[in-house]
Amino acid sequence: MTDCGCDKAKAELEEFLHRELSDDDFRDVSEHLESCVDCETEATVGLTLMQKVRSACQEKAPEELREAILARLSAHA
């Protein structure tokens, strides 16, 4: 195991949380987070924020509003 260091882990944290890193970089950051409390805490905050945003975006507009918008769009097409 080679520790990638805090600088790399923090620079790649968002990509890490979204699983957008190469396998090697993902493994490097994962291993660093296991041994660094500060970076692991930052990752936990990022993950929590990402989950909150995702759940907030699940809310849907009322059906009446959707129908009204679609009707207006169709009228202007």
N, C-alpha and C positions, 0 to 999 in steps of 0.2 A: 504494500500500500504506500502510495506517495501522496502526501498531503498537498493539495493544490493551493492552499493558503486562503486567507480571508479575502484578499483583494479579488482573486478570481471567483471565489464562491459568491461574493456580493455582486460582482459585475454580471454574473450569469444567473443570478437568483430567479429573475422573472422567467427566463427561458427554461430554467430547471423546473419551476412550478408548473409550467405549461407543457412540459415534456418535449421541448423543442431543441434540446441539445443532442449532439451525437452520443452514441452509447458510451464512449470513453469519457467525454466531458461530464455526462450525467453521473457516471460511476465516481469520477473524481470529486464532484461536488457532494454527492451522497456521502462518500467516505469522510469528507471534511466536516460535514454537518454532524456526523456521529461523534466527532471528537472536539467540536468547538461550540460551547454553550451560546456564545454571542451570535454566531451565524445561525445556529439552530433556532434560537429565539426569533431572529429576524425572518427566517423561513416560515416559522409558525404564524407570525403576524401576517406575512404575505399570503399564506394559504387561507387563513381565516378571512382576510379581506376579500380574496378571490371567491370564496364560498358565499360570503354575504352578498356580493355583487351579483353572482350567478343566481342566487335565490330571489333577490329583488327583481331581477329581470324576468322572472317566470310569471309575474302578474300579467293578466290579459285585460284588455279593454272590454267594457260591456258589449254584448252582441249588438245592441241598438246603435252604439257609436260606430262600430265596424260597418254595419249596413249603411248608415248615413254617409260615411266617408266613401265607401265603394259606389254608392248611388251618385254622389257628387262627381267622383272621378269619371264615371261612365257618362254623365251628362256633359262633361267638358271634353270628352274624347272625340 
